[in-house]
Amino acid sequence: MYFCKWYARIRIFGLTPQTPYLKQYFQYLFNYSAAIEKLQEVRALNLVHLEEFLLERQRDPECFGNDLPSLLIQPVQRLMRYPLLLEVCQNPYVIMFSVI
């Protein structure tokens, strides 16, 4: 439901899944739910080595303490911010007042 509303908003700006820069994000977005479900399914198996590996990665400084689901959502969140950015760029008053 939310994706449909967002998709309608981004189409107003002429951006579609075929837009070259956004194509990879749309592909990722369409597969995100399946990836999270698969991760939950695998974690339900209680594989000790997998949990140890995931905890090691979470402690890695490059991950900033984020677990795998938190890292997987970041491209989705980035894509969802594009309509907001484009709306701000379209409104010159918002840009003018943010500079002052």
NUGULUM-331496 format. One record per atom (N, C-alpha, C, O, CB): residue in three letters; atom name; residue number from 1; y, x, z. Coordinates in steps of 0.001 Angstrom, whole numbers, plus 524288, in hexadecimal, padded with zeros to 5 digits. Glycine has a CB too. Layout:
('Ala','CA',NUM,(Y,X,Z))
...
This chain:
('Met','N',1,(7FB54,8033C,80000))
('Met','CA',1,(80000,80000,80000))
('Met','C',1,(804E5,80364,80000))
('Met','O',1,(80856,802AC,7FCB8))
('Met','CB',1,(80002,7FC54,804BA))
('Tyr','N',2,(8053C,8071A,803AD))
('Tyr','CA',2,(809CE,80A7F,803FE))
('Tyr','C',2,(80A5D,80DAA,7FEFE))
('Tyr','O',2,(80EAC,80E54,7FCF8))
('Tyr','CB',2,(8096C,80E26,808C1))
('Phe','N',3,(805ED,80FA2,7FD01))
('Phe','CA',3,(80617,812C9,7F844))
('Phe','C',3,(8085D,80FAB,7F3C2))
('Phe','O',3,(80B60,811C8,7F0AA))
('Phe','CB',3,(800A2,814C5,7F6DE))
('Cys','N',4,(806FD,80AAE,7F351))
('Cys','CA',4,(80900,80765,7EF0E))
('Cys','C',4,(80EEB,806D7,7EF5B))
('Cys','O',4,(81196,80725,7EB5E))
('Cys','CB',4,(80670,801FA,7EF35))
('Lys','N',5,(810FB,80608,7F407))
('Lys','CA',5,(816A8,8058B,7F4A8))
('Lys','C',5,(81950,80AB0,7F340))
('Lys','O',5,(81D48,80ABC,7F08A))
('Lys','CB',5,(81810,803ED,7FA53))
('Trp','N',6,(8171B,80F02,7F51C))
('Trp','CA',6,(8195A,81418,7F403))
('Trp','C',6,(81921,81538,7EE2E))
('Trp','O',6,(81CE8,81729,7EBED))
('Trp','CB',6,(81683,8185D,7F715))
('Tyr','N',7,(814B7,81401,7EBBE))
('Tyr','CA',7,(8140A,814FF,7E62C))
('Tyr','C',7,(81813,811F1,7E301))
('Tyr','O',7,(81A32,813F9,7DF32))
('Tyr','CB',7,(80E77,8138A,7E46F))
('Ala','N',8,(81921,80D2C,7E485))
('Ala','CA',8,(81D10,80A01,7E1D2))
('Ala','C',8,(82272,80C83,7E257))
('Ala','O',8,(82579,80C86,7DE9A))
('Ala','CB',8,(81D27,80460,7E405))
('Arg','N',9,(823A9,80E9C,7E6E2))
('Arg','CA',9,(828C2,81110,7E7B6))
('Arg','C',9,(82955,815FF,7E47A))
('Arg','O',9,(82D7A,816E9,7E237))
('Arg','CB',9,(8298C,81252,7ED7A))
('Ile','N',10,(82553,81928,7E434))
('Ile','CA',10,(825C7,81E1C,7E164))
('Ile','C',10,(82603,81D3A,7DB7F))
('Ile','O',10,(82847,82064,7D8AB))
('Ile','CB',10,(8212D,821B2,7E2BF))
('Arg','N',11,(823B3,818F8,7D9A2))
('Arg','CA',11,(823EC,817C0,7D40E))
('Arg','C',11,(8297A,81663,7D25E))
('Arg','O',11,(82ADC,8171B,7CDD1))
('Arg','CB',11,(82038,8133B,7D2C3))
('Ile','N',12,(82CA9,81470,7D5F5))
('Ile','CA',12,(8321D,81332,7D4C2))
('Ile','C',12,(834EB,81813,7D2C8))
('Ile','O',12,(8385D,817BB,7CF72))
('Ile','CB',12,(834EF,810F6,7D9A2))
('Phe','N',13,(83370,81C93,7D4D6))
('Phe','CA',13,(835F2,82180,7D360))
('Phe','C',13,(83367,823F3,7CE91))
('Phe','O',13,(834BD,82854,7CD1B))
('Phe','CB',13,(835BF,82554,7D7EE))
('Gly','N',14,(82FBE,8212B,7CC16))
('Gly','CA',14,(82D45,82329,7C75C))
('Gly','C',14,(828E1,826F4,7C864))
('Gly','O',14,(8271B,829A1,7C4CF))
('Gly','CB',14,(83138,825B8,7C406))
('Leu','N',15,(82718,8273D,7CD33))
('Leu','CA',15,(822D1,82ACE,7CE84))
('Leu','C',15,(81DB5,827C8,7CE95))
('Leu','O',15,(81D66,8238F,7D0DC))
('Leu','CB',15,(823C7,82D80,7D3E0))
('Thr','N',16,(819CE,829E2,7CC27))
('Thr','CA',16,(814B1,8275E,7CBE4))
('Thr','C',16,(81082,82B80,7CCE2))
('Thr','O',16,(811BD,83022,7CD43))
('Thr','CB',16,(813D5,824A0,7C67D))
('Pro','N',17,(80B91,829DE,7CD4F))
('Pro','CA',17,(8076B,82DCF,7CDF0))
('Pro','C',17,(80730,831A5,7C960))
('Pro','O',17,(804CB,835CA,7C9DB))
('Pro','CB',17,(80225,82B21,7CE86))
('Gln','N',18,(8099D,8305B,7C4F9))
('Gln','CA',18,(8098F,833EC,7C08B))
('Gln','C',18,(80E1F,837D0,7C0A4))
('Gln','O',18,(80E4B,83B68,7BD73))
('Gln','CB',18,(809AF,830D4,7BB82))
('Thr','N',19,(811C3,83720,7C43E))
('Thr','CA',19,(8160E,83AD7,7C4BD))
('Thr','C',19,(813AA,84028,7C607))
('Thr','O',19,(810F9,840AB,7C9FB))
('Thr','CB',19,(81A1C,83911,7C90D))
('Pro','N',20,(8149D,84427,7C2BE))
('Pro','CA',20,(811D1,84922,7C35B))
('Pro','C',20,(811DB,84B69,7C8E1))
('Pro','O',20,(80DC2,84CEB,7CAE4))
('Pro','CB',20,(8141C,84D0A,7BFBD))
('Tyr','N',21,(81662,84BAC,7CB51))
('Tyr','CA',21,(816AA,84E11,7D080))
('Tyr','C',21,(813B8,84AE0,7D498))
('Tyr','O',21,(8115E,84D14,7D82B))
('Tyr','CB',21,(81C58,84EB4,7D226))
('Leu','N',22,(813D7,845B8,7D414))
('Leu','CA',22,(8117C,8425D,7D80A))
('Leu','C',22,(80BC0,8411C,7D70A))
('Leu','O',22,(8092D,83EDB,7DA6A))
('Leu','CB',22,(8147C,83D64,7D866))
('Lys','N',23,(809B8,84283,7D286))
('Lys','CA',23,(8045F,8411F,7D11B))
('Lys','C',23,(80076,84308,7D535))
('Lys','O',23,(7FCEE,84024,7D6B9))
('Lys','CB',23,(80301,84364,7CBBF))
('Gln','N',24,(80115,847D7,7D6FA))
('Gln','CA',24,(7FD7E,849FB,7DAE1))
('Gln','C',24,(7FDDA,84701,7E00B))
('Gln','O',24,(7F9E3,84648,7E2AB))
('Gln','CB',24,(7FEA6,84FC8,7DBC9))
('Tyr','N',25,(80281,84547,7E189))
('Tyr','CA',25,(8031E,84255,7E65D))
('Tyr','C',25,(80085,83CF6,7E605))
('Tyr','O',25,(7FDED,83B43,7E9B2))
('Tyr','CB',25,(808E4,841BA,7E7A9))
('Phe','N',26,(80139,83A52,7E1A0))
('Phe','CA',26,(7FEC5,83538,7E0F6))
('Phe','C',26,(7F8D0,835BD,7E130))
('Phe','O',26,(7F62A,8328E,7E3A1))
('Phe','CB',26,(8007A,832B6,7DBBB))
('Gln','N',27,(7F6C5,839C0,7DEA4))
('Gln','CA',27,(7F122,83A9A,7DEAC))
('Gln','C',27,(7EF42,83B81,7E44A))
('Gln','O',27,(7EB49,83957,7E5EB))
('Gln','CB',27,(7EFA7,83F50,7DB23))
('Tyr','N',28,(7F21A,83EA7,7E72A))
('Tyr','CA',28,(7F0C3,83FBA,7EC99))
('Tyr','C',28,(7F107,83AB1,7EFD2))
('Tyr','O',28,(7ED90,8399F,7F2FA))
('Tyr','CB',28,(7F474,843EA,7EEE7))
('Leu','N',29,(7F51F,837A8,7EF02))
('Leu','CA',29,(7F5E8,832D9,7F1F1))
('Leu','C',29,(7F17C,82EF9,7F10C))
('Leu','O',29,(7EFAB,82C77,7F4BA))
('Leu','CB',29,(7FB14,83061,7F077))
('Phe','N',30,(7EFBE,82E79,7EC2D))
('Phe','CA',30,(7EB8A,82ADD,7EAFC))
('Phe','C',30,(7E663,82C83,7ED82))
('Phe','O',30,(7E316,8292E,7EE92))
('Phe','CB',30,(7EADF,82A6A,7E521))
('Asn','N',31,(7E5A0,8318E,7EE7B))
('Asn','CA',31,(7E0BD,8337F,7F0BB))
('Asn','C',31,(7E108,8346E,7F69A))
('Asn','O',31,(7DD10,83593,7F910))
('Asn','CB',31,(7DF30,83879,7EE10))
('Tyr','N',32,(7E5A8,833F5,7F8DC))
('Tyr','CA',32,(7E66E,83539,7FE5E))
('Tyr','C',32,(7E2FE,831ED,80200))
('Tyr','O',32,(7E06D,83411,80575))
('Tyr','CB',32,(7EC20,8347B,7FFCD))
('Ser','N',33,(7E2E7,82CD9,80148))
('Ser','CA',33,(7DFE4,82969,804C5))
('Ser','C',33,(7DA13,82AC6,804B3))
('Ser','O',33,(7D785,82AE0,808C6))
('Ser','CB',33,(7E0A7,823AA,80332))
('Ala','N',34,(7D808,82BD2,8000C))
('Ala','CA',34,(7D279,82D3E,7FF99))
('Ala','C',34,(7D162,83268,80262))
('Ala','O',34,(7CD47,83309,804CD))
('Ala','CB',34,(7D0D8,82DA4,7F9C9))
('Ala','N',35,(7D4FE,8360B,8020D))
('Ala','CA',35,(7D44C,83B1A,804A3))
('Ala','C',35,(7D440,83A76,80A93))
('Ala','O',35,(7D10F,83CE2,80D3C))
('Ala','CB',35,(7D8A9,83EEA,802FF))
('Ile','N',36,(7D7B6,83743,80CA5))
('Ile','CA',36,(7D7DE,83656,81250))
('Ile','C',36,(7D2E6,8339E,81418))
('Ile','O',36,(7D0B2,834FD,81825))
('Ile','CB',36,(7DCB2,8330A,813D2))
('Glu','N',37,(7D120,82FCC,8111E))
('Glu','CA',37,(7CC3E,82D15,81281))
('Glu','C',37,(7C7A6,830DD,81289))
('Glu','O',37,(7C45F,830AD,8160D))
('Glu','CB',37,(7CB28,82892,80EAA))
('Lys','N',38,(7C764,83446,80EA9))
('Lys','CA',38,(7C31F,8381A,80E5E))
('Lys','C',38,(7C367,83BDD,812F9))
('Lys','O',38,(7BF61,83D37,8153B))
('Lys','CB',38,(7C356,83B2B,80927))
('Leu','N',39,(7C80A,83D8A,81460))
('Leu','CA',39,(7C8AD,84104,818DB))
('Leu','C',39,(7C6C8,83E5B,81DD9))
('Leu','O',39,(7C412,840CC,820FB))
('Leu','CB',39,(7CE6D,842AF,8196F))
('Gln','N',40,(7C826,83975,81EA2))
('Gln','CA',40,(7C660,83690,82341))
('Gln','C',40,(7C073,835FB,8233B))
('Gln','O',40,(7BDE9,83666,8274B))
('Gln','CB',40,(7C8FC,83125,8237C))
('Glu','N',41,(7BE4D,83504,81EA7))
('Glu','CA',41,(7B89F,83474,81E1D))
('Glu','C',41,(7B5D1,83983,81F91))
('Glu','O',41,(7B1E7,8396A,8225D))
('Glu','CB',41,(7B731,832DC,8187F))
('Val','N',42,(7B7C9,83DD9,81DB4))
('Val','CA',42,(7B561,842EE,81ED4))
('Val','C',42,(7B615,84459,8248F))
('Val','O',42,(7B281,84671,826FE))
('Val','CB',42,(7B7BD,84739,81B55))
('Arg','N',43,(7BAA7,84339,826BA))
('Arg','CA',43,(7BB8C,84475,82C41))
('Arg','C',43,(7B826,8412D,82FD7))
('Arg','O',43,(7B6D9,842DE,83427))
('Arg','CB',43,(7C143,843A8,82DA6))
('Ala','N',44,(7B6B0,83C81,82E20))
('Ala','CA',44,(7B348,8391E,8313A))
('Ala','C',44,(7ADCE,83B6E,831CA))
('Ala','O',44,(7AADE,839DB,83541))
('Ala','CB',44,(7B2F4,833B1,82EBE))
('Leu','N',45,(7AC6B,83F1F,82E72))
('Leu','CA',45,(7A752,841AE,82ECB))
('Leu','C',45,(7A713,8458E,83351))
('Leu','O',45,(7A2E4,84794,8348D))
('Leu','CB',45,(7A616,84477,829B1))
('Asn','N',46,(7AB8B,84698,835CC))
('Asn','CA',46,(7ABEE,84A23,83A49))
('Asn','C',46,(7A9A1,84F81,83924))
('Asn','O',46,(7A67C,85187,83C2A))
('Asn','CB',46,(7A930,847C5,83EFB))
('Leu','N',47,(7AB32,851C5,834D0))
('Leu','CA',47,(7A976,856FF,83361))
('Leu','C',47,(7ACB1,85B05,83658))
('Leu','O',47,(7B169,85B7B,8358B))
('Leu','CB',47,(7A9E7,857DE,82D66))
('Val','N',48,(7AA1F,85DE3,839BC))
('Val','CA',48,(7ACD5,86198,83D2B))
('Val','C',48,(7AFC2,865B2,83A0A))
('Val','O',48,(7B43C,866EF,83B49))
('Val','CB',48,(7A8F5,86440,840D9))
('His','N',49,(7AD56,867CD,8360B))
('His','CA',49,(7AFDE,86BE7,832F3))
('His','C',49,(7B4B7,869DF,83021))
('His','O',49,(7B89A,86CA9,82FA2))
('His','CB',49,(7AC05,86E29,82EFB))
('Leu','N',50,(7B47D,8651F,82E54))
('Leu','CA',50,(7B909,862D1,82BB6))
('Leu','C',50,(7BD88,8622B,82F8F))
('Leu','O',50,(7C1FC,86386,82E5C))
('Leu','CB',50,(7B79C,85D7C,8293F))
('Glu','N',51,(7BC60,8601D,83428))
('Glu','CA',51,(7C07F,85F53,83812))
('Glu','C',51,(7C2D8,86485,839C5))
('Glu','O',51,(7C794,864EE,83A81))
('Glu','CB',51,(7BE55,85C64,83CD8))
('Glu','N',52,(7BF8A,8687F,83A66))
('Glu','CA',52,(7C187,86DB2,83BCF))
('Glu','C',52,(7C518,86FCB,8377E))
('Glu','O',52,(7C947,871EB,8388F))
('Glu','CB',52,(7BCF0,8718B,83CCC))
('Phe','N',53,(7C361,86F29,832A4))
('Phe','CA',53,(7C67D,870F5,82E34))
('Phe','C',53,(7CBC8,86E2B,82E0A))
('Phe','O',53,(7CFD3,870A9,82D4C))
('Phe','CB',53,(7C381,8700E,82911))
('Leu','N',54,(7CBBC,868FF,82EBC))
('Leu','CA',54,(7D09D,86608,82E97))
('Leu','C',54,(7D443,86787,8330C))
('Leu','O',54,(7D903,867C2,83255))
('Leu','CB',54,(7CF79,86037,82ECE))
('Leu','N',55,(7D210,8688C,837A2))
('Leu','CA',55,(7D54F,86A41,83C0F))
('Leu','C',55,(7D794,86FAB,83B1E))
('Leu','O',55,(7DC15,870AC,83C77))
('Leu','CB',55,(7D21C,86A3F,8411F))
('Glu','N',56,(7D47A,87330,838CE))
('Glu','CA',56,(7D675,87868,8377C))
('Glu','C',56,(7DB0B,877F9,833B3))
('Glu','O',56,(7DF0A,87A8F,83466))
('Glu','CB',56,(7D213,87BD1,83514))
('Arg','N',57,(7DA79,874BB,82FBD))
('Arg','CA',57,(7DEAD,87414,82BE4))
('Arg','C',57,(7E37E,871BB,82E76))
('Arg','O',57,(7E7E3,87332,82D2D))
('Arg','CB',57,(7DCDC,8709A,82751))
('Gln','N',58,(7E2B1,86E19,83214))
('Gln','CA',58,(7E723,86B99,834B7))
('Gln','C',58,(7EA1D,86F99,837F9))
('Gln','O',58,(7EEE1,86F3D,8387B))
('Gln','CB',58,(7E544,86705,83836))
('Arg','N',59,(7E763,87354,83A23))
('Arg','CA',59,(7E9E7,8776D,83D4F))
('Arg','C',59,(7EC7D,87BA3,839F8))
('Arg','O',59,(7EF8E,87EC3,83BF5))
('Arg','CB',59,(7E5E7,879F3,840EA))
('Asp','N',60,(7EB4A,87BBE,834FB))
('Asp','CA',60,(7ED8E,87F90,83168))
('Asp','C',60,(7F379,87EBE,83142))
('Asp','O',60,(7F545,87A57,83087))
('Asp','CB',60,(7EB1D,87F13,82BCE))
('Pro','N',61,(7F685,882ED,831F1))
('Pro','CA',61,(7FC3D,88258,831E8))
('Pro','C',61,(7FE65,87FDA,82CF2))
('Pro','O',61,(80274,87D47,82D1C))
('Pro','CB',61,(7FEBC,88794,832A1))
('Glu','N',62,(7FBC1,88095,82894))
('Glu','CA',62,(7FD99,87E48,823B2))
('Glu','C',62,(7FD38,87853,823B0))
('Glu','O',62,(7FFD7,875BC,82099))
('Glu','CB',62,(7FA83,88078,81F29))
('Cys','N',63,(7F9FC,87627,82720))
('Cys','CA',63,(7F957,87075,8276E))
('Cys','C',63,(7FCFF,86E02,82B6D))
('Cys','O',63,(7FD49,86939,82BCE))
('Cys','CB',63,(7F3B5,86F19,828C9))
('Phe','N',64,(7FFCA,87135,82E68))
('Phe','CA',64,(80390,86F57,8324B))
('Phe','C',64,(80130,86B5C,8360F))
('Phe','O',64,(803E9,867D0,837D4))
('Phe','CB',64,(80840,86CEF,82F8F))
('Gly','N',65,(7FC31,86BE1,8374D))
('Gly','CA',65,(7F9AC,8685E,83B04))
('Gly','C',65,(7F813,8631E,838C1))
('Gly','O',65,(7F64C,85FB2,83BA1))
('Gly','CB',65,(7FD34,86778,83F7D))
('Asn','N',66,(7F8AD,8626E,833AA))
('Asn','CA',66,(7F739,85D7E,8312F))
('Asn','C',66,(7F163,85D4B,8301B))
('Asn','O',66,(7EF0F,86129,82E73))
('Asn','CB',66,(7FA47,85CB8,82C1B))
('Asp','N',67,(7EF0B,858C5,8310D))
('Asp','CA',67,(7E992,85818,82FA7))
('Asp','C',67,(7E937,856AC,829E3))
('Asp','O',67,(7ED36,855DF,82756))
('Asp','CB',67,(7E6F0,853D7,8331A))
('Leu','N',68,(7E471,8565B,827CF))
('Leu','CA',68,(7E3B6,8556C,8223F))
('Leu','C',68,(7E61E,85048,8205F))
('Leu','O',68,(7E8B7,8504E,81C52))
('Leu','CB',68,(7DDFD,85578,820FE))
('Pro','N',69,(7E567,84BE3,82315))
('Pro','CA',69,(7E7F1,84714,82137))
('Pro','C',69,(7EDE8,84782,82104))
('Pro','O',69,(7F05F,8454A,81D89))
('Pro','CB',69,(7E66C,84287,824B5))
('Ser','N',70,(7F035,84A52,824AE))
('Ser','CA',70,(7F5E9,84B0D,824A2))
('Ser','C',70,(7F7A2,84E35,81FE8))
('Ser','O',70,(7FBC2,84D2B,81DA8))
('Ser','CB',70,(7F7B9,84DC4,829A7))
('Leu','N',71,(7F487,85204,81E69))
('Leu','CA',71,(7F5D2,8551E,819CE))
('Leu','C',71,(7F4FD,85204,814CB))
('Leu','O',71,(7F7F4,85292,8110C))
('Leu','CB',71,(7F28D,85A18,819B1))
('Leu','N',72,(7F0F5,84EC4,814BF))
('Leu','CA',72,(7EFD3,84BB6,8100C))
('Leu','C',72,(7F3FA,8478C,80EEB))
('Leu','O',72,(7F4C8,8461F,80A66))
('Leu','CB',72,(7EA88,84920,81097))
('Ile','N',73,(7F693,845A0,812EC))
('Ile','CA',73,(7FA79,8417F,81229))
('Ile','C',73,(7FFB3,843AF,8102C))
('Ile','O',73,(802D7,840B6,80E12))
('Ile','CB',73,(7FB57,83E89,8174A))
('Gln','N',74,(800AF,848A8,810C2))
('Gln','CA',74,(805C9,84AD6,80F6A))
('Gln','C',74,(80762,849F5,809B8))
('Gln','O',74,(80BE0,8487D,808D1))
('Gln','CB',74,(805CA,85091,8108C))
('Pro','N',75,(803FE,84AC3,805D2))
('Pro','CA',75,(805AF,84991,80073))
('Pro','C',75,(806E3,843C9,7FFA9))
('Pro','O',75,(80A57,84273,7FC98))
('Pro','CB',75,(80180,84B40,7FC95))
('Val','N',76,(80420,84064,80259))
('Val','CA',76,(80524,83ACA,801F1))
('Val','C',76,(80A8B,83997,8042F))
('Val','O',76,(80D8B,836A3,801DD))
('Val','CB',76,(800D9,83796,804D4))
('Gln','N',77,(80BC4,83BDD,808A7))
('Gln','CA',77,(810DD,83B03,80B0D))
('Gln','C',77,(81542,83D13,8079D))
('Gln','O',77,(8196B,83AB3,80735))
('Gln','CB',77,(81115,83D99,81066))
('Arg','N',78,(81445,8417D,8052B))
('Arg','CA',78,(81843,843BC,801B8))
('Arg','C',78,(81955,84012,7FD2C))
('Arg','O',78,(81DD9,83F2D,7FBCA))
('Arg','CB',78,(8168C,84925,7FFAF))
('Leu','N',79,(81547,83DFB,7FADE))
('Leu','CA',79,(815E6,83A71,7F670))
('Leu','C',79,(818D8,83584,7F80A))
('Leu','O',79,(81BFD,8337C,7F504))
('Leu','CB',79,(8108F,83900,7F428))
('Met','N',80,(817DE,8339C,7FCB5))
('Met','CA',80,(81A72,82EDE,7FE8A))
('Met','C',80,(8204B,82FB1,7FF80))
('Met','O',80,(82342,82BE9,7FFAB))
('Met','CB',80,(817D8,82CF4,80384))
('Arg','N',81,(821F8,83495,80022))
('Arg','CA',81,(82785,835A9,8010C))
('Arg','C',81,(82ABA,835D3,7FC00))
('Arg','O',81,(82F85,8357C,7FC37))
('Arg','CB',81,(8281A,83ACD,803E9))
('Tyr','N',82,(82839,83655,7F78A))
('Tyr','CA',82,(82B1D,836A6,7F29D))
('Tyr','C',82,(82E90,831E7,7F198))
('Tyr','O',82,(83318,8329C,7F025))
('Tyr','CB',82,(82759,8374C,7EE28))
('Pro','N',83,(82CA7,82D0F,7F248))
('Pro','CA',83,(83035,8289E,7F15F))
('Pro','C',83,(8350D,828CF,7F4D0))
('Pro','O',83,(83950,8276E,7F30E))
('Pro','CB',83,(82D59,82383,7F24F))
('Leu','N',84,(83477,82A80,7F9B4))
('Leu','CA',84,(838F6,82AE7,7FD34))
('Leu','C',84,(83CDC,82EEF,7FB39))
('Leu','O',84,(84195,82E07,7FB49))
('Leu','CB',84,(8372F,82C50,802BB))
('Leu','N',85,(83ADF,83359,7F97C))
('Leu','CA',85,(83E36,83772,7F75D))
('Leu','C',85,(8411E,83584,7F287))
('Leu','O',85,(845CD,8366F,7F1F2))
('Leu','CB',85,(83AF9,83C4F,7F608))
('Leu','N',86,(83E52,832D9,7EF18))
('Leu','CA',86,(840C6,830EA,7EA53))
('Leu','C',86,(844E1,82CC2,7EB7C))
('Leu','O',86,(848E2,82C8A,7E8D5))
('Leu','CB',86,(83CA8,82EB8,7E6A7))
('Glu','N',87,(843F8,8297B,7EF60))
('Glu','CA',87,(847D5,82588,7F0E1))
('Glu','C',87,(84CCB,8281D,7F2E3))
('Glu','O',87,(8511D,8266F,7F19B))
('Glu','CB',87,(84596,821D8,7F50E))
('Val','N',88,(84C2E,82C2B,7F604))
('Val','CA',88,(850B4,82EFB,7F81B))
('Val','C',88,(853B4,83193,7F3AB))
('Val','O',88,(85882,8317A,7F399))
('Val','CB',88,(84EFC,8331A,7FC2E))
('Cys','N',89,(850E9,833DE,7F003))
('Cys','CA',89,(8537F,83679,7EB98))
('Cys','C',89,(85653,83296,7E819))
('Cys','O',89,(85A25,833FF,7E58A))
('Cys','CB',89,(84F83,83988,7E860))
('Gln','N',90,(8548C,82DCB,7E7F1))
('Gln','CA',90,(856F7,829CC,7E4AA))
('Gln','C',90,(85BFE,827AD,7E70B))
('Gln','O',90,(85F51,825A3,7E43B))
('Gln','CB',90,(8532A,8255B,7E3C0))
('Asn','N',91,(85C94,8281E,7EC1D))
('Asn','CA',91,(8610F,825E8,7EED2))
('Asn','C',91,(864F6,82A42,7F018))
('Asn','O',91,(8640F,82D37,7F3C7))
('Asn','CB',91,(85F52,82306,7F3DD))
('Pro','N',92,(86943,82AC0,7ED2D))
('Pro','CA',92,(86CFB,82F00,7EE0A))
('Pro','C',92,(86F9B,82EC9,7F362))
('Pro','O',92,(8712F,832D7,7F56F))
('Pro','CB',92,(87117,82EE7,7E9DA))
('Tyr','N',93,(8701C,82A22,7F5AF))
('Tyr','CA',93,(8729D,829B0,7FACF))
('Tyr','C',93,(86F5C,82C42,7FF0B))
('Tyr','O',93,(87178,82EB6,80299))
('Tyr','CB',93,(8738D,823FB,7FC2C))
('Val','N',94,(86A4D,82BB4,7FEAB))
('Val','CA',94,(866DB,82E28,80288))
('Val','C',94,(86755,83404,80233))
('Val','O',94,(86796,836A7,80636))
('Val','CB',94,(86125,82C7D,801B8))
('Ile','N',95,(86775,8361A,7FD7F))
('Ile','CA',95,(867FC,83BC9,7FCC6))
('Ile','C',95,(86D4A,83D9A,7FED3))
('Ile','O',95,(86D98,84197,8017F))
('Ile','CB',95,(8675A,83D4D,7F6E8))
('Met','N',96,(8717D,83AB8,7FD99))
('Met','CA',96,(876B4,83C32,7FF41))
('Met','C',96,(87713,83C62,80534))
('Met','O',96,(8792E,84021,8075D))
('Met','CB',96,(87ABA,83866,7FD0A))
('Phe','N',97,(87512,8386B,807DB))
('Phe','CA',97,(87587,83840,80D82))
('Phe','C',97,(871E3,83C0E,81036))
('Phe','O',97,(872F7,83DA4,8149F))
('Phe','CB',97,(8747A,832D8,80F6E))
('Ser','N',98,(86DA2,83D90,80DBD))
('Ser','CA',98,(86A15,84142,8103D))
('Ser','C',98,(86C4C,846CC,8100D))
('Ser','O',98,(86ACB,84A1E,8132F))
('Ser','CB',98,(864B3,84118,80D9B))
('Val','N',99,(86FDE,847CB,80C61))
('Val','CA',99,(87240,84CF1,80BDE))
('Val','C',99,(87694,84DA0,80FD9))
('Val','O',99,(87769,851EC,811D7))
('Val','CB',99,(87460,84DC0,80658))
('Ile','N',100,(87955,84969,81103))
('Ile','CA',100,(87DDC,849AE,81499))
('Ile','C',100,(87C2C,84AE1,81A0A))
('Ile','O',100,(87F70,84B3F,81D8D))
('Ile','CB',100,(880EA,8449B,81491))
